[in-house]
Amino acid sequence: MRIEGIGREPEFSRYMDLKEGWLDRRIFSDAEIYEEELYRIFARSWLFVAHESQLPKAGDFLTTHMGEDAVIVARQPDGSIKVFLNSCPHRGNKVCFADAGNTRRFVCNYHGWAFDTAGELKGMHEEYCYDDNDIDRRKNGLKQVARVAGYKGLVFATFAEDGPSLDAWLGDFRWYLDMLLDNEEGGTELIGGCIKSVMNANWKFGVENFIGDAYHAGWTHDSGCRSMNNGQPFPPIDMENSYHASVNGHGWEFGTEGVGDLFLLGRPKVLEYYERIRPKMAQRLGEMRSKIFGSVASASIFPNVSFLPGISTFRQWQPKGPMEFELKTWVIVNKSMPDDIKNEITKGVMQTFGPGGTFEMDDGENWSNCTTVNRGVVTRHERLHYRCGISREIEHDTLPGIVYRGQYNDANQRGFYQRWLDMMEADKLEAMPDRPESRLSGVGETRNLPGLFAL
């Protein structure tokens, strides 16, 4: 599937200078820039569309969006997963209105065109009105995406026929992802359904907050933290032993104390559970990763997925225009956990980062104000400051990626916008550089890494 319609000439570098540490505010509200994002980023990136656990049986499906394109994700009889446009090729009507379910057919409610779970056209209302040469059913099914692939339970799709594989897209960031997806035998699952909410803010503010903005937490969320933890403030940040790590626009900011986020979840049984399995986690993933997990941390997968690994909220920021996004949130847990621990985690997520959570409301208000205020006709021409920690890049023996010392930092945000710029200016994805050059290329399983990265 070739994506046509890329319009504006690639001159987006004028909207930022990341070596100097500034951004132009117009990238958060300009309608033309947003339209180019849909073509250049969302129509070409690997986008999260489902977790394997949401589609356990043949015929299971869910509906979601890739950018602003509505899609259906369906489990096939052979166990594979197909993704196709949720738009009838007859007049373009939405075919499936359900969020999820199990079915044998998808039938358009306008003219009764019916499709199987592979998206193939199987029949139409009053078929006799079509003469023999009027329609070729094989060419009038629901349009398939170009590629579908998975990584340890997460399912991704892309409209781009060319470009990197999913493994190459994730690259060395897999070393970090495995702390969430593979810290215990059996993998992960999403539980409790999906919560959707709409915020009047640009989608990038949510992503950049989770990719690196630990700085806001001790101020924005101070009252919420104290209310949930007997008046105790946020845990202090150890700037010598905390880091930002960025790989091709994906990022993870973290401490190494192992308990900060588990403390913020406010569920002692969950903390006890992870302390019990931490020695096995160290054997599975190495000592460093066992220390990172549970620490104050947040992460994002480029372009629009974020999560808090210790708190277990997993989320996607779906763009709905330059000044609105739909936030989809789930609870992610280890499959092998006892049910009572899963229930404790779910309650903790709802109290902290659910729509009415003590922390979620703080963030939504800030992002909305950032978006609307930046639109001012004078304000929009003022630069935004992204220089925090700009001179603290280090080489680390164990941590892959572009690494900066100190959790209070703008490094991962700069890495995210560098990848944004790469994609906005590249006509071909193959022309984009690796940032940094991969050190784990060809390594299929990060649990079995030799040498430095096995620490």
ROLOVEX-936960 format. One record per residue (C-alpha): residue number from 1; x, y, z; residue in one letter. Coordinates in pm, whole numbers. Layout:
<pts>
<pt NUM; <X; Y; Z>; A>
...
</pts>
This chain:
<pts>
<pt 1; <0; 0; 0>; M>
<pt 2; <171; 315; -121>; R>
<pt 3; <80; 624; 78>; I>
<pt 4; <16; 916; -152>; E>
<pt 5; <-60; 1270; -53>; G>
<pt 6; <254; 1384; 128>; I>
<pt 7; <226; 1750; 49>; G>
<pt 8; <442; 2011; 215>; R>
<pt 9; <808; 2012; 125>; E>
<pt 10; <1025; 1864; 402>; P>
<pt 11; <1129; 2185; 578>; E>
<pt 12; <1030; 2086; 928>; F>
<pt 13; <1378; 2139; 1071>; S>
<pt 14; <1291; 2507; 1105>; R>
<pt 15; <1052; 2413; 1385>; Y>
<pt 16; <1325; 2292; 1622>; M>
<pt 17; <1693; 2295; 1703>; D>
<pt 18; <1750; 2001; 1934>; L>
<pt 19; <2123; 2059; 1971>; K>
<pt 20; <2039; 2400; 2110>; E>
<pt 21; <1735; 2264; 2294>; G>
<pt 22; <1427; 2447; 2163>; W>
<pt 23; <1097; 2372; 1985>; L>
<pt 24; <856; 2589; 1791>; D>
<pt 25; <512; 2591; 1958>; R>
<pt 26; <331; 2567; 1626>; R>
<pt 27; <393; 2192; 1602>; I>
<pt 28; <128; 2151; 1874>; F>
<pt 29; <-158; 2336; 1702>; S>
<pt 30; <-92; 2398; 1333>; D>
<pt 31; <-351; 2211; 1122>; A>
<pt 32; <-121; 2169; 821>; E>
<pt 33; <157; 2023; 1032>; I>
<pt 34; <-94; 1785; 1190>; Y>
<pt 35; <-213; 1670; 846>; E>
<pt 36; <146; 1596; 748>; E>
<pt 37; <189; 1397; 1072>; E>
<pt 38; <-96; 1171; 963>; L>
<pt 39; <77; 1099; 631>; Y>
<pt 40; <442; 1100; 731>; R>
<pt 41; <424; 943; 1078>; I>
<pt 42; <97; 757; 1137>; F>
<pt 43; <63; 615; 785>; A>
<pt 44; <424; 489; 790>; R>
<pt 45; <501; 387; 1150>; S>
<pt 46; <451; 54; 1319>; W>
<pt 47; <145; 127; 1537>; L>
<pt 48; <16; -75; 1832>; F>
<pt 49; <-326; -223; 1748>; V>
<pt 50; <-386; -498; 2007>; A>
<pt 51; <-249; -733; 2269>; H>
<pt 52; <-263; -1105; 2192>; E>
<pt 53; <-468; -1158; 2508>; S>
<pt 54; <-752; -949; 2366>; Q>
<pt 55; <-801; -1195; 2078>; L>
<pt 56; <-773; -1545; 2227>; P>
<pt 57; <-1009; -1729; 1986>; K>
<pt 58; <-1074; -1745; 1613>; A>
<pt 59; <-1336; -1485; 1524>; G>
<pt 60; <-1238; -1253; 1809>; D>
<pt 61; <-1203; -894; 1694>; F>
<pt 62; <-1160; -540; 1816>; L>
<pt 63; <-1185; -201; 1651>; T>
<pt 64; <-930; 75; 1687>; T>
<pt 65; <-754; 348; 1487>; H>
<pt 66; <-422; 382; 1311>; M>
<pt 67; <-384; 758; 1314>; G>
<pt 68; <-734; 868; 1211>; E>
<pt 69; <-795; 557; 999>; D>
<pt 70; <-1051; 323; 1160>; A>
<pt 71; <-943; -44; 1147>; V>
<pt 72; <-1066; -388; 1250>; I>
<pt 73; <-822; -632; 1411>; V>
<pt 74; <-939; -994; 1381>; A>
<pt 75; <-808; -1336; 1484>; R>
<pt 76; <-812; -1585; 1195>; Q>
<pt 77; <-893; -1957; 1205>; P>
<pt 78; <-523; -2039; 1153>; D>
<pt 79; <-430; -1828; 1457>; G>
<pt 80; <-289; -1535; 1263>; S>
<pt 81; <-415; -1178; 1301>; I>
<pt 82; <-536; -959; 1015>; K>
<pt 83; <-591; -584; 1022>; V>
<pt 84; <-807; -403; 766>; F>
<pt 85; <-987; -73; 720>; L>
<pt 86; <-1320; -40; 898>; N>
<pt 87; <-1474; 123; 592>; S>
<pt 88; <-1699; -36; 332>; C>
<pt 89; <-1560; -10; -24>; P>
<pt 90; <-1914; 57; -153>; H>
<pt 91; <-1983; 402; -3>; R>
<pt 92; <-1727; 420; 276>; G>
<pt 93; <-1962; 360; 569>; N>
<pt 94; <-1824; 230; 895>; K>
<pt 95; <-1868; -148; 889>; V>
<pt 96; <-1826; -246; 1255>; C>
<pt 97; <-1947; -26; 1540>; F>
<pt 98; <-1865; -263; 1827>; A>
<pt 99; <-1551; -212; 2035>; D>
<pt 100; <-1484; -587; 2050>; A>
<pt 101; <-1651; -925; 2020>; G>
<pt 102; <-1657; -1254; 1832>; N>
<pt 103; <-1814; -1296; 1489>; T>
<pt 104; <-1817; -1484; 1158>; R>
<pt 105; <-1917; -1183; 946>; R>
<pt 106; <-1890; -806; 937>; F>
<pt 107; <-2197; -660; 762>; V>
<pt 108; <-2232; -295; 655>; C>
<pt 109; <-2563; -152; 777>; N>
<pt 110; <-2603; 72; 470>; Y>
<pt 111; <-2642; -174; 180>; H>
<pt 112; <-2578; -508; 345>; G>
<pt 113; <-2236; -585; 203>; W>
<pt 114; <-2094; -874; 409>; A>
<pt 115; <-1729; -957; 476>; F>
<pt 116; <-1565; -1250; 654>; D>
<pt 117; <-1313; -1210; 936>; T>
<pt 118; <-1034; -1190; 678>; A>
<pt 119; <-1205; -887; 522>; G>
<pt 120; <-1307; -1066; 203>; E>
<pt 121; <-1638; -971; 40>; L>
<pt 122; <-1877; -1269; 68>; K>
<pt 123; <-2217; -1130; -29>; G>
<pt 124; <-2442; -827; -80>; M>
<pt 125; <-2806; -742; -27>; H>
<pt 126; <-3009; -802; -347>; E>
<pt 127; <-2713; -943; -536>; E>
<pt 128; <-2922; -995; -847>; Y>
<pt 129; <-2899; -623; -927>; C>
<pt 130; <-2531; -669; -1014>; Y>
<pt 131; <-2458; -803; -1361>; D>
<pt 132; <-2172; -1049; -1418>; D>
<pt 133; <-1915; -784; -1501>; N>
<pt 134; <-2028; -523; -1249>; D>
<pt 135; <-1814; -631; -954>; I>
<pt 136; <-1512; -847; -878>; D>
<pt 137; <-1553; -960; -516>; R>
<pt 138; <-1181; -1036; -488>; R>
<pt 139; <-1099; -670; -547>; K>
<pt 140; <-1370; -526; -322>; N>
<pt 141; <-1290; -660; 18>; G>
<pt 142; <-1193; -447; 318>; L>
<pt 143; <-853; -293; 249>; K>
<pt 144; <-574; -478; 431>; Q>
<pt 145; <-286; -299; 600>; V>
<pt 146; <53; -371; 448>; A>
<pt 147; <211; -563; 737>; R>
<pt 148; <121; -707; 1079>; V>
<pt 149; <376; -831; 1334>; A>
<pt 150; <407; -892; 1706>; G>
<pt 151; <654; -861; 1989>; Y>
<pt 152; <598; -1063; 2308>; K>
<pt 153; <222; -1018; 2312>; G>
<pt 154; <200; -672; 2158>; L>
<pt 155; <54; -662; 1805>; V>
<pt 156; <159; -386; 1564>; F>
<pt 157; <52; -297; 1211>; A>
<pt 158; <172; -55; 945>; T>
<pt 159; <33; 81; 619>; F>
<pt 160; <389; 104; 481>; A>
<pt 161; <488; -170; 238>; E>
<pt 162; <855; -77; 268>; D>
<pt 163; <1070; 19; 562>; G>
<pt 164; <1207; -155; 869>; P>
<pt 165; <1070; -475; 1018>; S>
<pt 166; <906; -447; 1359>; L>
<pt 167; <1216; -589; 1528>; D>
<pt 168; <1429; -327; 1354>; A>
<pt 169; <1175; -56; 1442>; W>
<pt 170; <1197; -145; 1812>; L>
<pt 171; <1571; -210; 1785>; G>
<pt 172; <1773; -198; 2105>; D>
<pt 173; <1466; -71; 2290>; F>
<pt 174; <1366; -437; 2319>; R>
<pt 175; <1620; -459; 2604>; W>
<pt 176; <1400; -217; 2799>; Y>
<pt 177; <1063; -349; 2678>; L>
<pt 178; <1143; -693; 2816>; D>
<pt 179; <1131; -551; 3168>; M>
<pt 180; <758; -498; 3113>; L>
<pt 181; <677; -788; 2880>; L>
<pt 182; <908; -1067; 2994>; D>
<pt 183; <1002; -1022; 3360>; N>
<pt 184; <834; -1351; 3453>; E>
<pt 185; <757; -1677; 3273>; E>
<pt 186; <427; -1669; 3083>; G>
<pt 187; <427; -1314; 2948>; G>
<pt 188; <161; -1049; 2999>; T>
<pt 189; <-207; -981; 2941>; E>
<pt 190; <-441; -682; 2941>; L>
<pt 191; <-720; -715; 3196>; I>
<pt 192; <-1038; -527; 3283>; G>
<pt 193; <-1122; -389; 2940>; G>
<pt 194; <-1030; -56; 2783>; C>
<pt 195; <-1114; 286; 2924>; I>
<pt 196; <-1148; 567; 2668>; K>
<pt 197; <-1144; 938; 2741>; S>
<pt 198; <-1105; 1248; 2525>; V>
<pt 199; <-870; 1534; 2609>; M>
<pt 200; <-846; 1875; 2445>; N>
<pt 201; <-474; 1854; 2389>; A>
<pt 202; <-219; 1767; 2123>; N>
<pt 203; <-125; 1398; 2120>; W>
<pt 204; <249; 1471; 2151>; K>
<pt 205; <213; 1623; 2498>; F>
<pt 206; <101; 1289; 2640>; G>
<pt 207; <379; 1095; 2470>; V>
<pt 208; <656; 1334; 2569>; E>
<pt 209; <532; 1347; 2929>; N>
<pt 210; <562; 970; 2964>; F>
<pt 211; <882; 936; 2765>; I>
<pt 212; <1089; 1151; 2996>; G>
<pt 213; <912; 1406; 3217>; D>
<pt 214; <985; 1287; 3570>; A>
<pt 215; <1050; 1653; 3650>; Y>
<pt 216; <681; 1745; 3675>; H>
<pt 217; <581; 1466; 3914>; A>
<pt 218; <708; 1606; 4244>; G>
<pt 219; <526; 1936; 4181>; W>
<pt 220; <218; 1858; 3972>; T>
<pt 221; <133; 1537; 4160>; H>
<pt 222; <253; 1634; 4508>; D>
<pt 223; <-92; 1666; 4666>; S>
<pt 224; <-214; 1343; 4505>; G>
<pt 225; <90; 1154; 4625>; C>
<pt 226; <52; 1281; 4979>; R>
<pt 227; <-319; 1202; 4987>; S>
<pt 228; <-255; 839; 4891>; M>
<pt 229; <54; 775; 5102>; N>
<pt 230; <-10; 910; 5451>; N>
<pt 231; <125; 1254; 5374>; G>
<pt 232; <451; 1134; 5224>; Q>
<pt 233; <581; 1324; 4919>; P>
<pt 234; <725; 1172; 4602>; F>
<pt 235; <1039; 968; 4658>; P>
<pt 236; <1353; 1177; 4607>; P>
<pt 237; <1539; 1134; 4278>; I>
<pt 238; <1898; 1008; 4288>; D>
<pt 239; <2046; 1208; 4001>; M>
<pt 240; <2366; 1000; 3996>; E>
<pt 241; <2193; 664; 3961>; N>
<pt 242; <1896; 748; 3741>; S>
<pt 243; <1887; 783; 3365>; Y>
<pt 244; <1718; 868; 3037>; H>
<pt 245; <1762; 612; 2756>; A>
<pt 246; <1644; 675; 2399>; S>
<pt 247; <1640; 448; 2093>; V>
<pt 248; <1501; 579; 1761>; N>
<pt 249; <1243; 795; 1935>; G>
<pt 250; <1140; 534; 2192>; H>
<pt 251; <1238; 625; 2546>; G>
<pt 252; <1251; 505; 2907>; W>
<pt 253; <1338; 728; 3203>; E>
<pt 254; <1411; 547; 3528>; F>
<pt 255; <1574; 514; 3864>; G>
<pt 256; <1748; 205; 3992>; T>
<pt 257; <1610; 178; 4344>; E>
<pt 258; <1344; -75; 4245>; G>
<pt 259; <1051; 44; 4457>; V>
<pt 260; <948; 405; 4379>; G>
<pt 261; <656; 334; 4144>; D>
<pt 262; <547; 30; 4343>; L>
<pt 263; <525; 262; 4644>; F>
<pt 264; <320; 517; 4446>; L>
<pt 265; <73; 246; 4341>; L>
<pt 266; <-28; 237; 4706>; G>
<pt 267; <-82; -143; 4721>; R>
<pt 268; <151; -314; 4974>; P>
<pt 269; <61; -665; 4853>; K>
<pt 270; <186; -576; 4503>; V>
<pt 271; <516; -448; 4641>; L>
<pt 272; <555; -769; 4843>; E>
<pt 273; <482; -979; 4535>; Y>
<pt 274; <749; -812; 4323>; Y>
<pt 275; <1003; -831; 4604>; E>
<pt 276; <942; -1206; 4615>; R>
<pt 277; <1000; -1254; 4242>; I>
<pt 278; <1286; -1003; 4207>; R>
<pt 279; <1564; -1264; 4252>; P>
<pt 280; <1412; -1470; 3968>; K>
<pt 281; <1379; -1151; 3764>; M>
<pt 282; <1752; -1092; 3812>; A>
<pt 283; <1827; -1444; 3691>; Q>
<pt 284; <1599; -1392; 3390>; R>
<pt 285; <1692; -1038; 3283>; L>
<pt 286; <2012; -955; 3469>; G>
<pt 287; <2082; -758; 3785>; E>
<pt 288; <2049; -412; 3630>; M>
<pt 289; <1705; -469; 3484>; R>
<pt 290; <1581; -624; 3810>; S>
<pt 291; <1683; -299; 3985>; K>
<pt 292; <1520; -75; 3726>; I>
<pt 293; <1183; -251; 3740>; F>
<pt 294; <955; -97; 4004>; G>
<pt 295; <1159; 223; 4026>; S>
<pt 296; <1008; 561; 3946>; V>
<pt 297; <994; 526; 3568>; A>
<pt 298; <789; 598; 3258>; S>
<pt 299; <829; 503; 2893>; A>
<pt 300; <694; 553; 2541>; S>
<pt 301; <712; 358; 2215>; I>
<pt 302; <728; 589; 1912>; F>
<pt 303; <497; 731; 1804>; P>
<pt 304; <199; 702; 2043>; N>
<pt 305; <214; 428; 2309>; V>
<pt 306; <316; 487; 2670>; S>
<pt 307; <325; 295; 2997>; F>
<pt 308; <433; 305; 3359>; L>
<pt 309; <607; -28; 3415>; P>
<pt 310; <583; -33; 3795>; G>
<pt 311; <229; 101; 3811>; I>
<pt 312; <103; -118; 3521>; S>
<pt 313; <-94; 139; 3323>; T>
<pt 314; <-59; 89; 2946>; F>
<pt 315; <-198; 352; 2711>; R>
<pt 316; <-226; 487; 2359>; Q>
<pt 317; <-273; 848; 2248>; W>
<pt 318; <-499; 846; 1940>; Q>
<pt 319; <-485; 1176; 1745>; P>
<pt 320; <-821; 1340; 1668>; K>
<pt 321; <-696; 1669; 1527>; G>
<pt 322; <-416; 1904; 1630>; P>
<pt 323; <-596; 1996; 1954>; M>
<pt 324; <-764; 1673; 2062>; E>
<pt 325; <-674; 1313; 2130>; F>
<pt 326; <-854; 1004; 2254>; E>
<pt 327; <-670; 831; 2537>; L>
<pt 328; <-713; 454; 2555>; K>
<pt 329; <-591; 293; 2876>; T>
<pt 330; <-552; -66; 2992>; W>
<pt 331; <-409; -249; 3290>; V>
<pt 332; <-117; -477; 3196>; I>
<pt 333; <-16; -762; 3428>; V>
<pt 334; <184; -1083; 3424>; N>
<pt 335; <-35; -1378; 3325>; K>
<pt 336; <108; -1595; 3598>; S>
<pt 337; <19; -1355; 3880>; M>
<pt 338; <-233; -1471; 4140>; P>
<pt 339; <-578; -1321; 4084>; D>
<pt 340; <-569; -1126; 4409>; D>
<pt 341; <-250; -947; 4297>; I>
<pt 342; <-408; -866; 3959>; K>
<pt 343; <-708; -720; 4142>; N>
<pt 344; <-484; -511; 4367>; E>
<pt 345; <-297; -374; 4065>; I>
<pt 346; <-623; -288; 3888>; T>
<pt 347; <-749; -94; 4191>; K>
<pt 348; <-416; 86; 4220>; G>
<pt 349; <-418; 187; 3853>; V>
<pt 350; <-774; 320; 3878>; M>
<pt 351; <-686; 526; 4185>; Q>
<pt 352; <-375; 676; 4024>; T>
<pt 353; <-400; 681; 3644>; F>
<pt 354; <-763; 603; 3569>; G>
<pt 355; <-985; 884; 3431>; P>
<pt 356; <-1070; 986; 3788>; G>
<pt 357; <-729; 898; 3927>; G>
<pt 358; <-543; 1135; 4154>; T>
<pt 359; <-260; 1183; 3900>; F>
<pt 360; <-444; 1157; 3566>; E>
<pt 361; <-660; 1466; 3623>; M>
<pt 362; <-353; 1678; 3700>; D>
<pt 363; <-186; 1581; 3373>; D>
<pt 364; <-493; 1634; 3153>; G>
<pt 365; <-540; 1988; 3277>; E>
<pt 366; <-175; 2073; 3211>; N>
<pt 367; <-172; 1928; 2858>; W>
<pt 368; <-495; 2102; 2764>; S>
<pt 369; <-363; 2437; 2882>; N>
<pt 370; <-30; 2387; 2704>; C>
<pt 371; <-215; 2320; 2378>; T>
<pt 372; <-464; 2606; 2392>; T>
<pt 373; <-227; 2872; 2527>; V>
<pt 374; <39; 2790; 2266>; N>
<pt 375; <-210; 2888; 1992>; R>
<pt 376; <-197; 3260; 2071>; G>
<pt 377; <-96; 3460; 1763>; V>
<pt 378; <201; 3612; 1945>; V>
<pt 379; <263; 3321; 2183>; T>
<pt 380; <294; 3065; 1901>; R>
<pt 381; <611; 3237; 1774>; H>
<pt 382; <795; 3203; 2106>; E>
<pt 383; <1030; 2906; 2150>; R>
<pt 384; <984; 2633; 2410>; L>
<pt 385; <1281; 2536; 2630>; H>
<pt 386; <1410; 2176; 2608>; Y>
<pt 387; <1768; 2212; 2733>; R>
<pt 388; <1749; 2038; 3072>; C>
<pt 389; <2044; 1798; 3109>; G>
<pt 390; <2170; 1872; 2758>; I>
<pt 391; <2536; 1816; 2855>; S>
<pt 392; <2485; 1498; 3062>; R>
<pt 393; <2513; 1233; 2788>; E>
<pt 394; <2726; 935; 2896>; I>
<pt 395; <2854; 601; 2771>; E>
<pt 396; <2717; 324; 2993>; H>
<pt 397; <2859; -28; 3011>; D>
<pt 398; <2519; -190; 3052>; T>
<pt 399; <2245; 38; 2920>; L>
<pt 400; <2184; 39; 2542>; P>
<pt 401; <2067; 346; 2352>; G>
<pt 402; <2148; 715; 2387>; I>
<pt 403; <2192; 748; 2763>; V>
<pt 404; <2189; 1059; 2980>; Y>
<pt 405; <2256; 1068; 3352>; R>
<pt 406; <1989; 1213; 3583>; G>
<pt 407; <1617; 1144; 3572>; Q>
<pt 408; <1529; 1514; 3570>; Y>
<pt 409; <1618; 1571; 3208>; N>
<pt 410; <1478; 1662; 2866>; D>
<pt 411; <1697; 1408; 2686>; A>
<pt 412; <1427; 1157; 2592>; N>
<pt 413; <1195; 1436; 2483>; Q>
<pt 414; <1468; 1561; 2251>; R>
<pt 415; <1512; 1206; 2123>; G>
<pt 416; <1139; 1175; 2055>; F>
<pt 417; <1128; 1501; 1858>; Y>
<pt 418; <1442; 1406; 1668>; Q>
<pt 419; <1261; 1094; 1543>; R>
<pt 420; <953; 1307; 1471>; W>
<pt 421; <1175; 1529; 1258>; L>
<pt 422; <1341; 1231; 1088>; D>
<pt 423; <1003; 1097; 976>; M>
<pt 424; <858; 1432; 881>; M>
<pt 425; <1154; 1501; 649>; E>
<pt 426; <1231; 1155; 509>; A>
<pt 427; <1062; 1061; 181>; D>
<pt 428; <1183; 703; 229>; K>
<pt 429; <1200; 531; 566>; L>
<pt 430; <1520; 355; 462>; E>
<pt 431; <1690; 696; 457>; A>
<pt 432; <1638; 748; 831>; M>
<pt 433; <1947; 686; 1047>; P>
<pt 434; <1955; 463; 1354>; D>
<pt 435; <1977; 678; 1667>; R>
<pt 436; <2209; 539; 1798>; P>
<pt 437; <2364; 270; 1583>; E>
<pt 438; <2226; -62; 1706>; S>
<pt 439; <2444; -263; 1943>; R>
<pt 440; <2198; -554; 1960>; L>
<pt 441; <2141; -603; 1588>; S>
<pt 442; <2081; -970; 1512>; G>
<pt 443; <2009; -1057; 1876>; V>
<pt 444; <1673; -1232; 1887>; G>
<pt 445; <1630; -1267; 2262>; E>
<pt 446; <1758; -1017; 2516>; T>
<pt 447; <1749; -1278; 2794>; R>
<pt 448; <2039; -1457; 2627>; N>
<pt 449; <2268; -1164; 2562>; L>
<pt 450; <2641; -1228; 2605>; P>
<pt 451; <2897; -986; 2741>; G>
<pt 452; <2816; -641; 2868>; L>
<pt 453; <2441; -652; 2827>; F>
<pt 454; <2402; -970; 3032>; A>
<pt 455; <2484; -776; 3350>; L>
</pts>
